[in-house]
């Protein structure tokens, strides 16, 4: 298994769940639960990147590495780039972005994305997807789809139903069973060299309209390799209902 690092961006601000990384899940803050899983992935380093002193203090109290980052980062990718810069990581180092609101993420998925990038030297980024089989999800703009080339590199990401089954949809029929449709999973591995250049890349028009940050990389010519997993991972925590669901799952495990 090749070496890789994990950075967990953790912001205190959240419209629907203020202070989300600090919310309790079975006796530990959510961000600590995520750090535990990241460490279980086999990463050589796991660092929580935050702009909030309380989050930093709590992470440190639980024995995990944490770094205070700038307040004005536009995205988690920018925050991760600052960590890579400050830590002096080599250009070819692989860094996985694990969101701080994913307390159910599978360590195997983290490892799989990192190893996918290691195995695709032409790629600057790796991400994940799983087969999509139902028409409702295909048509749902909240479900991001990705189309791949023959070597497993992303051709395009969209909220639209891609690839579009012209004849089936014209006849208002369900999506064909053999349609090569994939749902994108929002986890990324980056080469540090890409992170160093990311901040200087101007946003792309397609990124702005689709509201999909990864399109910036494609538009500027960077390649994204996609690891295909068999099924969808557990959902993250965005709402109070999500939080209750996760708490109940942890209670059942105990």
N, C-alpha and C positions, 0 to 999 in steps of 0.2 A: 504494500500500500504506500503510495507516494505521500509526501508531507504536504500538509495544508493548514491554513489558519482560519479561524472563525471570528468575525466581528459582529456584535449584536448592537445595532443602533437602538437606543431607548430614549424617546422623548417623553417629557412629563405632560405636555399639552396634548389634549385629545378632546374633540368636540363632544363625543358621545360618552366617553369614559375618562374624565380628567384623572391624571395620576395613574394611568393604566398599568405601567410597569411595576408599580408598588402594590397593586391589589393582591390580597391574600388568596392563595390557592393551597389548601390543606396545610396551612401553617408556615408557608414560605411565600415571599413576593413572587409575582409572575415572572419577572426578569431573571430571578434566581433559578426558577424551574427551567427556563429556557437555557440558561448557562449550564445547568446540569446535563441536559440532553446534548448540547453542543460538545461538551467535554467527552461524553460517551461515544461521540462519533469517531474518535481517534485523532482529533485535531491536535497539532503540536502546541498551538496557542489558542486561547479563547479570551477575547477582550470585549467588555461591554463599553460602548461609546455613547456618552450622554452629555447633555448640556445642563443637567440639573444636579445640584449639589446633594440633595437628599437621595436621589437614585444612586449616585456615586458612593455615598456613605453606606447605604444598605448593601450594595454589591460587595464592597470591601469588607464589611462586617461578616459576610458569609464566606469570605475567603477567596473571592474571584477577582481577577484582574479587571480594572476599570480605568478609563481615560476620559478626562473632561475635554470636550471639544467645543468649537465655536457655536454661538447662539444662532447665527444667521445662515446655517446650511439650508439649501433649498430641498435637499433630498437625503435619504439614508446613504445613497452612494457617495455623495459629497462628504458625509461624515466618516464613512469608511476610508475614503481617500486621505483624509486628514490623519487618521490613525496610521495608515501605511507610510505616509510621509514622515510623521513624527517618530515612528519606530524604525525607520530606515530599512524597510523590507526590500529585498532584491526585486528587480524588475520581473523576474520569472516566478516569483512566489505566487501561490494560489491562495486567494482569500474568499471565503464563503460568507455571504450576507445572510444571516439568520435573523428574522424580525423578532423584536422583543415581545411580541404578542402572540407567539406560537408555542404555548406550553405543552402541546401534544405532538410537536414535530418529531418525526422518526429519525434517530441518529443515522440509520442506514441511508436515508435520503440525502442527508448532508454529505455523507461520505461519497455517495454515488455521484452527486453533482461535481464534487471536487475531482474525483477520478475520471469523470467524463472529460473535464477540461484538460486534465493531464494527458489523456489519450488523444486529444485533438489539437496538435500544436499550431494549426492554422487559425484556431479560434482565440478570441480575446476574452470571451465570456462563455459560460455554460449555464444552462437552466434545465428545467424538467417539464414534462407533460405526460398526460395519460390519455388513452383512447376515449373518445367521446361517442356514445351510441344513441342518445335520445334526442329527439327533435326539439323538445322544449329547451334543453340546455344549448343546443346548437343555435337557436334563435334568440337566446337571452343575451343582451348586450353586456350584462355583468359577468358573463362567462367569456374569458379571453381565449381565442383560438389561435393556433399556430399551424402554419403549413411548412413542411420540411422538403429539402431536396433529397436526392438518393443517398447522400452520405450522412444524413442526420443533422444538417445545418438548417437553421431557420431561414425561410424565404420571406416570411411576413407574419406579423402578429396583428390581430384585429378583434374588435368587438362584434363585427359582422359575421354572418355564417360563412366561413371559408374552410375548405373549398366548397363552392356553391354547386349543389346538385341541380343543374338547370332543369332537366326534364322532370325529375321527381317533384321539385318545388313548384314548377309551372302547373303541374297537375294536382297541387296541394296534397301530395303524398308524403308519408314519413320519409326521413332521410334513409338512403339505401344502407343496408347492413354493412356493405364492404367499403363504404366511403372512408377514405383515410383522414378522419377528423380527429384532432387532438386538442384537449383542453390544457392551457398553459398553467403551470404551477409556479407561483411567485417566489422562487428561491434562485439565487444567482451565485455563481463562482466567477471571480475575476482574476486576471493576471494583474499584478501590481503595475506593470507598465501601462496598461489601459487606464487604471485608476488615476495615474499621474496626468494623463491627457484628458480625462473626462471633463474636468471643470472648464476647459478651454473650448469644448465643443458647443457651438451654438445650437439651440433647440431646432428641431426639424418641423416643418409644417405638418407632416403626417402625425408626428408625436403630439402636437398641440391639439389637433382635431380628434384623434383617437383617445387622448389622455393616457398614453402608454409610453413610459419613459424609455423602454428598451428599443423603441423605434429610432431613437436618436443614434444609437450605436450602428444599427443597420444602415441608416441613411448616410452615415459618414464612412461606410465601407468596412466596418468591423464585422467579423463573423461570430455567430452565436451557435454553439453546438447544443443539441437538445437530448437529454437523457429521457428515455421512455420508460415509465413505470407502469405497473399493471393496473393500479387503481388510484383513486384520489386520496390525498393525505387528509388527516383531520383538519377541520377548519380552525382558523385563528380566533382571537377574541376581539370583536369590534363593538359589541353591544352588551347591555346588561344581561340579556338572554343568553348570549354566548358565554359570558362569565359563569352564569348559573349552571349551564350545561357542563362546562369544564370542571367546576367544583364538584358536581354530582359524580362525574367519571372518576375523579381522584378519590372521592369518598368510597365508591364501589371497590376500587383497587385496594383500599386499606382494610 
